[in-house]
């Protein structure tokens, strides 16, 4: 993932799946996990139509991976 540009915009699960080379269902599951994390509920990170603020999603994935590999 190094060298990829993280766009500062709202994205859908489909766009996330393409960026991270994961399935759309996995992206949807990660967005659901993110919505359950109180850290990410303090700002305006989600839309009712399922779109998510991409920089926040990227930060969530980084934090999730750090915890997983500790």
C-alpha positions as CSV (number, residue, x, y, z in Angstrom):
1,X,0.0,0.0,0.0
2,X,3.0,2.3,0.3
3,X,2.9,5.0,-2.3
4,X,-0.8,5.0,-2.9
5,X,-2.5,8.3,-2.7
6,X,-5.4,8.5,-0.2
7,X,-8.0,10.8,-1.7
8,X,-9.8,13.0,0.7
9,X,-13.3,12.2,-0.3
10,X,-16.3,10.0,0.5
11,X,-16.2,6.5,-1.1
12,X,-18.4,3.5,-1.4
13,X,-17.6,-0.1,-0.5
14,X,-17.1,-0.8,-4.1
15,X,-14.4,1.9,-4.4
16,X,-12.7,0.6,-1.2
17,X,-12.7,-2.9,-2.5
18,X,-11.0,-1.8,-5.7
19,X,-8.4,0.2,-3.9
20,X,-7.5,-2.5,-1.3
21,X,-8.0,-5.4,-3.7
22,X,-10.6,-7.0,-1.4
23,X,-14.1,-8.2,-2.1
24,X,-17.0,-5.8,-1.8
25,X,-18.5,-7.8,1.0
26,X,-15.2,-7.6,3.0
27,X,-15.2,-3.8,2.4
28,X,-18.8,-3.6,3.7
29,X,-17.8,-5.7,6.8
30,X,-14.9,-3.3,7.5
31,X,-17.1,-0.3,7.2
32,X,-19.6,-1.9,9.7
33,X,-16.7,-2.6,12.1
34,X,-15.6,1.0,11.7
35,X,-19.1,2.2,12.5
36,X,-18.9,0.3,15.8
37,X,-15.7,1.9,16.8
38,X,-16.4,4.9,19.1
39,X,-13.2,6.7,17.9
40,X,-14.7,7.0,14.4
41,X,-18.1,8.0,15.6
42,X,-17.0,11.4,16.9
43,X,-16.8,13.0,13.5
44,X,-18.7,13.1,10.2
45,X,-17.3,9.9,8.7
46,X,-20.4,8.1,7.3
47,X,-23.4,8.8,5.1
48,X,-26.7,7.1,5.2
49,X,-26.1,5.9,1.6
50,X,-23.2,3.8,2.9
51,X,-20.3,6.1,1.8
52,X,-17.4,6.6,4.2
53,X,-14.7,9.3,4.5
54,X,-11.8,7.5,2.9
55,X,-8.9,9.0,5.0
56,X,-10.8,7.8,8.1
57,X,-11.3,4.4,6.7
58,X,-7.6,4.1,5.9
59,X,-6.7,5.1,9.4
60,X,-9.2,2.5,10.8
61,X,-7.5,-0.2,8.7
62,X,-4.0,0.8,9.9
63,X,-5.2,0.7,13.6
64,X,-6.9,-2.6,13.0
65,X,-3.8,-4.1,11.5
66,X,-1.5,-2.7,14.3
67,X,-3.7,-4.4,16.9
68,X,-3.8,-7.7,14.9
69,X,-0.1,-7.9,14.6
70,X,0.9,-6.9,18.2
